[in-house]
Amino acid sequence: MGKTGIEKHFIEKDGKCLRFGYTTGTCAAAAAKAAAILLLSGTAPETIPIHTPKGIDLDLSVLEPVRGDGFASCAIRKDAGDDPDVTDGVLVYAKVTFSDKPGIAIDGGLGVGRVTKPGLKQAIGEAAINPVPREMIRHAVEEVADELNALKGLSVVISIPEGVALAEKTFNPRLGIEGGISILGTSGIVEPMSEDALVDSIVLEIKQRKALGDMRLILTPGNYGADFLAERYHIPDERIVKCSNYIGKAIEAAIEAGFSDALLVGHIGKFVKLSGGMMNTHSKEGDCRAELMAAAALRAGADADTARSLLDCVTTDEMLRILEEKELLSATLDALKTRIEFSLSGRFKDAIKLGVIVFTGKSRELIKTETAKAWTEEGI
């Protein structure tokens, strides 16, 4: 692959230089533009210029050009830069054909998912091509049609053959997008290890749970919480939104989506941080588990030696063992519950009713707020 223009764009993170990449949406638009040129002129360009919403101009190599009776097809290879993107290196194809209908029609083919549930940006039955990539494709093809004086309308079908298998490694099955991956990208550019992309996926899933009719949102950071909910309360995985470390952002998204109730379920190792008002539980935001546990223990009557022992612990499991030995576990957990409720109510006021369950191991419940208790008794 020759120079594309993305090479000079990078960020420095943790002392490393990380390359930018470009999205499936950019690839789809570039492939469609190249295919339109091939169809209307009879010649495939070796490279295709494409302007991204980010403002970065790229010049991408055109692969596998094919022209037949009334159609042309080209491919662009996805480059995710140094982002751990499952679609890195896949070929994104665009097939452009003449149409008797005026304008540009856009659809998805093999490996591009179809929407089967409400709450997404596309209607049920439509191809999972997000609005910005769809507009990029439309603009790119219209530009060619105007320049080469197309006499008919054009139909564009985007395909990613590898997308059928890759979809299982994405959020798509949970979102009700079947048969392939989504054509994504709001800026046209992939920024390495972008937190925004993950948060956007979480927000989208929250909106979908509302559209599917859920009255109460169930949030947990990850698989541990989902396994606990399945084993303890028989909650199916599809009802749960995994919000990673973004507790605060997920609750804000729940409020914006119109939820009045949300149940938060998490391991003590993460949710002890809520007692200190931390709404992002990633360790890079602060690892104050021992300090917060020691503070709760002191409120529960622990002496200074016990507090020092807790501060020396590496894991919350070890902290729990010490508290059990000192017969302080129940009182400490009560203190933590009070502080967690205080932190959440101080942050979100009356905008949403929150229940909290904190566990350890596979099914050992440590903390359950009164709201959560009422909900579990009536059936989550």
C-alpha positions in Angstrom: 0.0 0.0 0.0 1.3 3.4 -1.0 1.1 6.6 1.0 -2.5 7.5 1.9 -2.1 10.7 3.7 -2.9 9.2 7.1 0.7 8.6 7.9 1.4 12.1 9.3 -1.5 11.9 11.7 -0.9 10.3 15.1 -1.1 10.8 18.9 1.3 10.2 21.7 -0.1 8.0 24.5 1.9 6.5 27.4 5.1 7.4 25.7 4.2 5.7 22.4 3.4 7.2 19.0 0.1 5.7 17.8 -1.0 6.0 14.2 -4.5 7.2 13.1 -6.5 5.1 10.7 -9.7 5.5 8.6 -13.1 4.1 9.2 -15.2 1.6 7.2 -17.4 4.6 6.3 -14.4 6.3 4.6 -13.5 3.0 2.8 -17.1 2.6 1.6 -17.3 6.2 0.3 -13.9 5.8 -1.5 -14.8 2.4 -3.0 -18.2 3.8 -4.2 -16.5 6.9 -5.7 -13.9 4.7 -7.5 -16.6 2.3 -8.8 -18.7 5.2 -10.1 -15.7 6.5 -12.0 -15.1 3.1 -13.5 -18.8 2.7 -14.5 -19.1 6.1 -16.0 -15.7 6.5 -17.6 -14.7 2.9 -18.3 -11.4 3.3 -16.5 -10.6 2.5 -12.9 -8.4 5.0 -11.0 -5.3 3.6 -9.3 -6.0 5.8 -6.2 -9.0 7.7 -5.1 -9.1 11.0 -3.2 -11.5 11.3 -0.3 -12.2 14.1 2.1 -13.2 13.1 5.6 -15.5 15.0 8.0 -12.4 15.2 10.3 -10.9 17.5 7.7 -8.2 15.0 6.7 -7.7 14.4 3.0 -6.8 10.9 2.0 -5.7 9.2 -1.3 -6.5 5.5 -1.1 -5.4 2.6 -3.3 -8.2 1.1 -5.4 -8.3 -2.6 -5.4 -10.0 -5.4 -7.5 -11.7 -3.1 -10.1 -14.3 -5.0 -12.2 -16.6 -3.6 -14.9 -19.5 -5.5 -16.4 -22.8 -4.9 -18.2 -24.3 -1.9 -16.4 -22.2 -2.2 -13.2 -18.7 -1.6 -11.8 -17.1 -2.7 -8.5 -14.1 -1.6 -6.6 -12.6 -2.3 -3.1 -10.7 -0.3 -0.5 -8.6 -1.9 2.3 -9.4 -0.7 5.8 -6.5 0.6 7.9 -7.3 1.1 11.6 -3.9 2.5 12.4 -2.8 1.4 15.8 -6.4 1.0 17.1 -7.3 -2.6 18.1 -10.1 -2.7 15.6 -11.5 -6.1 14.4 -12.1 -4.7 10.9 -8.4 -3.7 10.4 -7.3 -5.0 7.0 -10.7 -6.0 5.6 -11.7 -5.2 2.1 -14.7 -2.9 1.7 -16.4 -3.3 -1.7 -18.8 -1.0 -3.5 -20.8 -2.1 -6.5 -22.4 0.7 -8.5 -25.1 0.1 -11.1 -27.3 2.2 -13.3 -30.9 2.7 -12.0 -34.0 4.0 -13.7 -34.8 5.9 -10.5 -33.1 9.4 -10.2 -30.6 10.1 -7.5 -28.3 7.8 -5.5 -29.7 4.7 -3.7 -27.5 3.1 -1.0 -27.8 -0.4 0.5 -25.8 -3.1 2.1 -24.8 -6.4 0.7 -22.9 -9.4 2.0 -21.3 -8.8 5.4 -23.1 -5.6 6.1 -25.6 -6.1 8.9 -29.4 -5.6 8.8 -31.3 -3.9 11.6 -33.8 -6.2 13.3 -34.6 -4.2 16.4 -35.8 -0.7 17.1 -33.7 2.1 18.7 -31.0 2.4 16.2 -30.3 5.2 13.7 -31.7 3.0 10.9 -35.2 1.6 10.6 -35.8 -2.1 11.0 -34.9 -3.9 7.8 -32.4 -1.3 6.6 -28.7 -1.9 6.2 -26.5 -0.9 9.2 -24.9 2.0 7.4 -24.7 5.0 9.8 -25.8 8.5 8.8 -22.4 10.1 8.3 -21.0 7.2 6.2 -24.2 7.2 4.2 -23.9 10.9 3.5 -20.2 10.4 2.6 -21.1 7.7 0.1 -23.9 9.8 -1.4 -21.7 12.9 -1.7 -18.8 11.0 -3.3 -21.0 9.4 -5.9 -22.9 12.5 -6.6 -19.6 14.3 -7.2 -18.6 11.8 -9.9 -22.1 11.7 -11.4 -22.1 15.5 -11.8 -18.6 15.6 -13.2 -19.1 12.8 -15.7 -22.7 13.8 -16.6 -24.5 10.6 -15.5 -27.8 10.3 -17.5 -29.4 7.9 -15.0 -29.7 7.3 -11.3 -27.1 5.2 -9.6 -27.5 2.4 -7.1 -24.7 1.6 -4.6 -24.3 -1.6 -2.6 -21.6 -1.8 0.0 -20.3 -5.3 0.9 -17.7 -6.6 3.4 -17.5 -10.4 2.9 -15.4 -10.9 6.0 -18.1 -9.0 8.0 -20.2 -12.1 8.4 -17.6 -13.7 10.7 -16.4 -10.5 12.2 -19.8 -9.5 13.4 -19.6 -12.0 16.3 -16.7 -10.0 17.7 -18.7 -6.7 17.8 -21.7 -5.3 19.7 -23.9 -6.0 16.7 -25.5 -9.3 17.9 -26.6 -7.5 21.1 -28.0 -4.6 19.2 -30.0 -6.8 16.9 -27.9 -6.2 13.8 -27.7 -9.5 11.9 -25.7 -10.8 9.1 -22.6 -8.6 9.3 -20.9 -5.5 10.7 -21.9 -1.9 10.6 -20.5 0.8 8.4 -19.4 3.3 11.0 -17.6 6.6 11.6 -18.6 10.1 12.5 -15.3 11.7 11.6 -14.1 9.3 8.9 -10.9 8.8 11.0 -10.0 6.2 13.6 -8.2 7.6 16.6 -6.2 4.9 18.4 -8.0 3.4 21.4 -10.7 6.0 21.3 -12.9 6.0 24.4 -15.5 8.0 22.6 -16.2 5.1 20.3 -16.8 2.7 23.2 -19.0 5.2 25.0 -21.0 5.8 21.8 -21.7 2.0 21.6 -22.9 2.0 25.2 -25.1 5.0 24.7 -26.6 3.4 21.6 -27.4 0.1 23.4 -29.0 2.1 26.3 -31.3 3.9 23.7 -32.2 0.6 22.2 -33.2 -1.0 25.5 -35.6 2.0 25.9 -36.9 1.5 22.4 -37.5 -2.2 23.1 -39.8 -1.2 26.0 -37.6 -1.8 29.1 -39.0 0.2 32.0 -35.9 -0.3 34.1 -32.3 -0.3 32.8 -29.8 -2.8 34.1 -26.2 -1.7 34.0 -23.1 -3.6 34.9 -19.4 -3.0 34.0 -18.8 -6.4 32.2 -19.1 -10.1 32.1 -18.6 -10.7 35.9 -21.8 -8.7 36.5 -23.7 -10.4 33.7 -22.7 -13.8 35.1 -23.8 -12.8 38.6 -27.2 -11.5 37.4 -27.7 -14.7 35.4 -26.8 -17.0 38.3 -28.4 -15.1 41.1 -31.5 -13.5 39.4 -31.8 -15.4 36.1 -31.5 -12.2 34.1 -30.8 -12.9 30.4 -27.7 -11.3 28.9 -29.6 -9.4 26.3 -31.4 -7.4 29.0 -28.1 -6.1 30.4 -26.1 -3.2 29.2 -22.4 -3.6 29.9 -21.0 -0.1 30.5 -17.4 -0.9 31.2 -15.9 1.7 33.6 -18.2 4.5 32.4 -20.7 4.4 35.2 -21.4 8.1 35.2 -21.7 8.4 31.4 -24.0 5.4 31.3 -26.4 6.9 33.9 -26.4 10.2 32.1 -27.3 8.3 28.9 -30.1 6.5 30.8 -31.5 9.8 31.9 -31.3 11.3 28.4 -33.0 8.1 27.0 -35.9 8.6 29.4 -35.3 5.9 31.9 -36.7 6.7 35.4 -35.1 3.6 37.0 -31.7 2.0 36.7 -30.2 -0.9 38.6 -26.4 -0.8 38.9 -24.7 -4.2 39.5 -20.9 -4.5 40.0 -18.0 -6.2 41.7 -16.7 -4.7 44.9 -13.4 -4.1 43.2 -15.0 -1.5 41.0 -18.1 -0.3 43.0 -16.1 0.5 46.2 -14.9 3.5 44.1 -18.5 4.8 43.9 -18.3 5.4 47.6 -15.7 8.0 46.9 -17.7 9.7 44.1 -15.7 8.1 41.2 -18.0 7.7 38.2 -15.3 6.3 36.0 -13.8 3.2 37.7 -10.8 2.7 35.4 -7.6 2.4 37.4 -6.0 5.2 35.4 -8.6 7.5 37.0 -7.4 6.5 40.4 -7.0 3.3 42.4 -8.3 4.2 45.8 -10.0 0.9 46.7 -7.9 0.4 49.8 -8.3 4.0 51.0 -12.1 3.9 50.6 -12.4 0.5 52.2 -10.3 1.6 55.1 -12.4 4.8 55.5 -15.6 2.7 55.6 -14.0 0.4 58.1 -13.1 3.3 60.4 -16.6 4.5 60.2 -17.7 1.0 61.3 -15.4 1.1 64.3 -12.1 -0.4 63.1 -9.0 0.5 64.9 -5.9 2.1 63.3 -4.1 -1.3 62.9 -7.0 -2.7 61.0 -7.1 0.3 58.8 -3.4 0.0 58.1 -3.8 -3.7 57.2 -6.5 -2.8 54.7 -4.3 -0.1 53.2 -1.6 -2.7 52.6 -3.9 -5.0 50.7 -3.6 -5.5 46.9 -7.1 -7.0 46.3 -10.6 -6.3 47.7 -10.9 -10.1 48.4 -8.0 -9.8 50.9 -9.7 -6.7 52.4 -12.9 -8.7 52.9 -11.1 -11.5 54.5 -9.5 -9.1 57.1 -12.9 -7.5 57.8 -14.5 -10.9 58.4 -11.7 -11.9 60.8 -12.3 -8.7 62.7 -16.0 -9.1 62.6 -16.4 -5.8 60.9 -17.6 -6.9 57.5 -21.3 -6.2 57.9 -20.8 -2.8 59.5 -18.2 -1.8 56.9 -20.5 -2.8 54.0 -23.3 -0.8 55.6 -21.0 2.2 55.7 -20.0 1.7 52.0 -23.7 1.4 51.0 -24.4 4.7 52.7 -21.6 6.5 50.9 -22.4 4.9 47.5 -26.0 6.2 47.8 -24.8 9.6 49.0 -22.4 9.9 46.0 -25.0 8.9 43.5 -27.7 11.0 44.9 -25.4 14.0 45.0 -24.4 13.5 41.4 -27.7 12.7 39.8 -30.2 14.3 42.3 -33.8 13.2 41.4 -33.2 12.8 37.7 -33.3 9.0 38.0 -34.0 6.4 40.7 -31.0 4.2 41.2 -30.6 0.8 42.9 -27.2 -0.8 43.6 -26.1 -4.3 44.1 -22.4 -5.1 44.9 -21.1 -8.7 44.8 -17.9 -10.7 45.0 -17.1 -14.1 43.6 -19.7 -15.6 41.4 -22.8 -15.2 43.5 -21.9 -13.7 46.9 -24.0 -10.6 47.4 -22.4 -8.0 49.7 -24.5 -4.8 49.3 -28.0 -4.3 48.2 -29.6 -0.9 48.6 -33.3 -0.7 49.7 -34.4 0.3 46.2 -32.5 -2.7 44.7 -34.0 -5.0 47.3 -37.5 -3.9 46.4 -36.9 -4.4 42.7 -35.4 -7.9 43.1 -38.4 -8.9 45.3 -40.9 -7.7 42.8 -38.9 -9.1 39.8 -36.2 -7.2 38.0 
